[in-house]
Structure formats: structure tokens, C-alpha cells
Amino acid sequence: MRLDVPRKEFSEAVSAATAAASVRTSVTILQNLKIEAMDGGVRVLGCDGEMWVERDVAGAVEEGGALCLPARLLNDLVGKLGESPVSLYTTEGTGAMLEQGASQYRLQTLDAEDFPEPPGFGGEGELTLTMGTLRNAVDSVLFAVSSDSHRQVLTGVLFNYDGNTLTMVATDTHRLAVRKIEQAGIGTNISAVVPEKALKAIKALPVPDDAEVVLKFGSGRIGVEAGNAKVVAQLLAGTYPNWERVVPAETTRTWSVETDQLLEKVNRIMILARDNAYRVRFRGQGDQIVIAARSEEKGEAKEEVLMIAKNGDVEIAFNGRYVVDALAPIDGPGVRIEMTESSRPAVFRPADDESGYFCVIMPMALA
């Protein structure tokens, strides 16, 4: 095998595929990337046994073939090389040379025949989005994914698709984030829980925001194809809880606030709140929200922010970090906070309510 490829594009491909490589595994081949020289370029493939990330890069191939190289090592080396093209070729035995000008690295290889190829799967559902839309939607909910390994189904994001509306849902039981996208496609009653690791790999694909992305569901897997990049991932097993029960059917109180103002003041007051489980109290008072936090050892703090209220005289406490996370996906200037009473969940949504996003947060005790 012998090839020459642009350093930048090769580095992007190696970085993307390394996101799938397994770090903690006894299966040595999964710590590697498969590098395959084909007509017109090179194919870079990473896998952890449940997810595959693939990227093709155009290049000059003098001799075809395939080999496996250590993922982390290759990623670090290529990322630190200069901008001129990179040469990669096999040597006698089980070695390969990575060259750029006077820089030469001889690396040990493994047999590419042992590397698992991405599985095929039947098409139960399919839709096309732009990469920017997909990235934005994933970012809108990913913060609410659970880290509790005992409830594995909550460590991913639920994708529901009915052929017209894609609904993404994430919850750690303390908060719930939902994003809906209207997009016609193929499929009905698709319900798939996509692992967090796979979504991070998809987001990080070296693909521009205006590129078209095809999402496919079937055979317990999700497939994402974007230009010369592809991700295939096993879905999480288990039944996702009925998240719609958590969303209040009706609310009686509303605060409408400038997003940036609220975000700035909650971020600031959390400096004191972190000593008290990040508990931040919010009290509606006329046309203001009084935001307060205290620390037994360090003192107490108060901030005020203007609002427009509907039946807004209520006091409620939230984990300040959850409020910051809920506000971050709101692009518009205003946020609407909908409540009933201090012991019931509140809904945070954009004031214009056109993005399809909202976040439900469970309150903390006021004491």
C-alpha cells in the first residue's frame, strides 16, 4: 500500500474515526483504525464494536491495500504535522511509514482483515436534514442525558419519528429537554434511543453546516450519511419512559424575561450557590424576579431582573446549573417560564415558541 493525501483532510478523517475507537478494551484491533487505499483516495474507519465512523479522503494512490494503525497514536501524530501532504506506505513485515518531508515515523500495523466492517441494516425510517439543523437539535437536548449506568436507556437521546415530525428527548429524571423538527421523510412510529457517544461523534463529523445529512433507522441501528462521512451505531436497548407525562398539561403562572439578562445573573449568583447544591431561589414580585442564593459559610446574594408576568407572584427554587443549561439552546431574545406552584415542574421555552424546543425542570425544596 502506498498513498499521498492532504494533511488537513487526512487529520480530520483520523480525528473523526478516532471518536469511535475503543480506549478500554481487551480487543486490540478496536484500539486501531483501518486505513484502506482505494481508487481515488483513502478510507479511514474506526469502531468500538457498537459504533462505526467512516470518512473518505481524496488522494493519490500508487498502490492499493489496507492496514490498521493505533488510533490515538495516529491521531496525535497527524494532528501535529505541518500542512504539506502526508505519505503512508507499508514496509516489509508488519510496519508502515508515515512521512512528511524530513519527518519519518515507522509504525507497527495489524492485519486489516481482522477489523470489523459496518453492518448493513434494513430501512424502517429515513429523513434528510442539514448538518447545522441536526447539530443544533442535538445540542438542544444532549445536556439532559443521564449519566446513570443503571438506567442505560436514559444515557441516550430518544428519536421519535412519524414521517413528518422528528422529536428528540433527553432526561436524567431531574430535567427533560425536548426538540421537535418538522421534516417529511419515510417511516412511521420510529422509536430509537441513540447513545450519547454516537451523537457526539455525529456532531463532530468534519462536514459543513449547510451539507445535507441522511438519517436512517432500522435493525436496531441508526445510520448517518453526510457527503464522504458516515456513522453507524447500535441503538440502546430498553423502553424509554413515557416522557409526556412529565410535561405539565396546563400552567397558571408565566414569567417572560430577556434570556441574556437571566442567564448573566444566574451564572453570577451560582458562584455562591455551589456551596448549597446550586440551589437558587426565584421570587416573582411585581415586574421583577428576585434571584437569591446563600452559603452557610460564605454569605448570601441577591439579583433582580425585569419581567412581564401573568399571575407571577410565586417563589420557586431550581438547581442553577439546570437553569443555565435550559437557557443555552434559546437563540431568541426572550424566554417564557411557565409554572403552577413551587412544588410542581416548570417549563422553559423560547418566548416566540417557534423553535420546537422546551425544557422541563423539577424544582428543589425552598428551604
C-alpha angles and dihedrals in degrees: 000000000000129000145153120215137174107268097224096050092042091050091051091050093048091047092050093048092045088063086070097043115108116242100183107044139114089218100092096194090063090061087064139071124232111232113194124184112210138162107304100006151336134301117215117197132182128184140175096188094266103046134041126196117191132182130177121211126193114237147137111281115195095173128012127227143108139250140166124240130184106274101216094042094049092045092052094046098047091044091058099045122102126261100267121101120286126228123211124182139155123250132200114297120004101332142103133196122227110195140178115168108304092348112102129176123180110204132189114242137203128215110277090210088074094056114103116240122220112271123240120236140190121259111248094154139005138178138165126227136160115262090240092056092048094047092048093049094048091048089051093064110018093089090066096056114121123243092202106119090194089069098043096170089065092056089076139053121260115232113197117182130177100177093271110040128044112203120192119196134182130174140167090189091256094071138009126211122195132183125181126196123190107220129142117228144128125303144049132225094008111171116177132161108211118201118246091236091057093049092051089051091049092049091050096052110128092245126124120247093247093055118110117248124198117209117200129185129194147112092027093304142099122219125196121191122186118167107295094351129085138180126192118183138176113242122236115261123235139058117290112230121255096269094179090072089066094057110090110246090214139002131204103196131056135186118191113196140167105263097218093049093050093044093050094051097043090049090051097046092049089072085077097030095061090079089059101050088277090287110170122182122215120195124185110220118170108299095347141075112218109210117199140176135170141194121202091219104032108035138249139290140204133194132177131209130183119244145169109238139197110197084335104161099113136114122221137163129220138175099264093219090058091052091051091049092048093051097047097077093051107103097178126084096252141053127199118210113199121197145159106194140339095268096050129080119267128218122224115197138153112277091236090047092208102117097072091237131125138152128209117207126192112225126240125228112278093226 
